[in-house]
Amino acid sequence: MSPPLHHYLILAAVLFCLGLYGVLAKRNAIVALMSVELMLAGVNLNLVAFDRYLGSRYLGQVFALFTVSVAAAEAAVGLALVIALARRRNSVDLSEFTDLSG
Amino acid sequence: MHTRYLAPELILAVTALLLLLLKVTGRRLPGLTAFASLSLLLAGWALWPLHEENLSFLGGTFLLDPLAFYFKALFLGTALLAFWGAAGWVRRNPETAPDFHALLLLETAALMLMVSAGELISLYLALEASVVTFFTLAGLQPERPGSLEATLKYVLSAGVSAAFLLYGMSFLYGFTGTTNLEEIGVRLGATAWSPLLLLAGLFLLTGFGFKLAIVPFHFWSPDVYEAAPTPVVAYLAVASKAAGFAVALRVFTVALGALAAGWSFVFAVVAAATIVFGNLAAIPQTDLKRLLAYSSISQAGYLLLGLAAMSRPGLSSALFYAALYTLSNLTAFFVVAAWEEASGRTDLAGFGGLARRAPFLAAALLIALLSLGGIPPLAGFIGKLTLFMAVVDAGQVWLALIGAALSVVSVYYYLNVARVMYVEPPAALAAPGSPAPAPAEQTSPAILAGVAPTTLLAIALSLLGTLLLGVYPTWLLRAADWAARLFWG
């Protein structure tokens, strides 16, 4: 007996919102990148849960796999930027980056 | 075979990868601009015979219809001009030049796939391919002030917007059990309207809004525009917006078409907010690249008018507007790039007295800006006129009034740039690495000699396009109408 669909959807929404909160509120660039991944985790859970309960078998899982790999590519670029910034600034604190404004 | 349908994208991708491979060998690569242009022309040659097609292939993953063809041709032309306009920048940055060419080719391929996507997964993949390529392009010159910060901001906001897009897509999939846009449209047509569906649509709009840089998802764009290399910005400002428009159009009319009236209202509100905000925020800007960034935000709002109208004339005038906006914006950014190359400045004061130093650059910038502002007889006037007419026909008179009123505001800050160029005394030159010469010695030929000839050619060509489209708009209007013919019959 597995839990009904809406349990998964609520958990996914919670993950998504936690991730969104992390991006908006956290000052550390790496934590912000991790929070984006958390949002995507929520999406993936959604996709896989729909797949399981709607009986369409594979499409959502394929989608989730693509999401995971693309997120890895995105994180690679993001982390490369963070490393380059840390070398120049000796900091990964987003609030210290104030060269641009207006 | 289906390869034929994807041949243009494949040609671009293969030549881009070839460039990257050649770069690894460590040799100096001469003739990059020619190589990239050749690749684009080859892709164009492969694209041309496809204009008669109207089909979906690879199991509905990709569509080949007039709309896709129109945008693909637009992207190829934009990329060609962008490569020529970037020649001066490339000369100054020989180290990163191969990467620039390879990435811009890949970007073009990704955008071309994006406007062809007929299904959520391929749409998402193409969109991400273009976004990740743009990260790299935007951060190509890490030594520019603010470059890395702006790019990181871009990565984070792109990540969040992609998550919103995916979240919306996951609900669409949950509602319908399919990822094919047309199928989604068919299956949603039977279900009743629900708050969750509206939420899913708004999530999707968030994702596309980021790509289009419309209010309230525009916050990243002025920073990126200011800090990224100017040729990259020229391309980003036009091609990326056009692609975002195309996918938004497909998703909201094909997949979510059953709720067209509701989306029309949402788009009208977003378009009005974007036009008002973009134009008002452009007024106090002191950096020309930032000013153009806010002006581009407002232009995206005008594009959205075409979606708000939800009619065939609305769509075709938005397609027309996309093409002429591309030309005028490219001219403006190339002039900024050329002047940046000659003087090292992009701030508005640095353009003081440009008309006396480089009359051609000043005139080109002036004409491009007036076209963007919608002054007759330039192309922008006809574009805005047809858009407003379509919006009025759709019964949204208030939207046309807002658009027209804010056009006047835009003319104010565009003319302010003209005042600086034509009235103010010449500004001091701060060419990097060399002591500034006395302004009086700087004559027009000396400055133009510092600008790459291909950049001047790109400026001249895009300027010619702006002027010609103002006088002979019929053929492009007809092409836009042809591209729009599959929507709303």
HADDOCK unambig.tbl for C-alpha pairs under 7 A between the chains (distance, minus, plus):
assign (segid A and resid 33 and name CA) (segid B and resid 156 and name CA) 6.77 0.50 0.50
assign (segid A and resid 36 and name CA) (segid B and resid 159 and name CA) 6.10 0.50 0.50
assign (segid A and resid 36 and name CA) (segid B and resid 160 and name CA) 6.04 0.50 0.50
assign (segid A and resid 39 and name CA) (segid B and resid 163 and name CA) 6.11 0.50 0.50
assign (segid A and resid 40 and name CA) (segid B and resid 163 and name CA) 5.63 0.50 0.50
assign (segid A and resid 43 and name CA) (segid B and resid 166 and name CA) 6.43 0.50 0.50
assign (segid A and resid 43 and name CA) (segid B and resid 167 and name CA) 5.24 0.50 0.50
assign (segid A and resid 43 and name CA) (segid B and resid 170 and name CA) 6.71 0.50 0.50
assign (segid A and resid 46 and name CA) (segid B and resid 170 and name CA) 6.34 0.50 0.50
assign (segid A and resid 47 and name CA) (segid B and resid 170 and name CA) 5.45 0.50 0.50
assign (segid A and resid 50 and name CA) (segid B and resid 174 and name CA) 5.34 0.50 0.50
assign (segid A and resid 54 and name CA) (segid B and resid 177 and name CA) 6.77 0.50 0.50
assign (segid A and resid 56 and name CA) (segid B and resid 177 and name CA) 6.34 0.50 0.50
assign (segid A and resid 63 and name CA) (segid B and resid 121 and name CA) 6.22 0.50 0.50
assign (segid A and resid 74 and name CA) (segid B and resid 132 and name CA) 6.34 0.50 0.50
assign (segid A and resid 78 and name CA) (segid B and resid 152 and name CA) 6.61 0.50 0.50
assign (segid A and resid 78 and name CA) (segid B and resid 155 and name CA) 6.23 0.50 0.50
assign (segid A and resid 81 and name CA) (segid B and resid 148 and name CA) 6.57 0.50 0.50
assign (segid A and resid 81 and name CA) (segid B and resid 152 and name CA) 6.42 0.50 0.50
assign (segid A and resid 85 and name CA) (segid B and resid 148 and name CA) 6.46 0.50 0.50
assign (segid A and resid 97 and name CA) (segid B and resid 149 and name CA) 6.33 0.50 0.50
assign (segid A and resid 99 and name CA) (segid B and resid 146 and name CA) 5.57 0.50 0.50
assign (segid A and resid 100 and name CA) (segid B and resid 146 and name CA) 6.30 0.50 0.50
assign (segid A and resid 100 and name CA) (segid B and resid 223 and name CA) 6.31 0.50 0.50
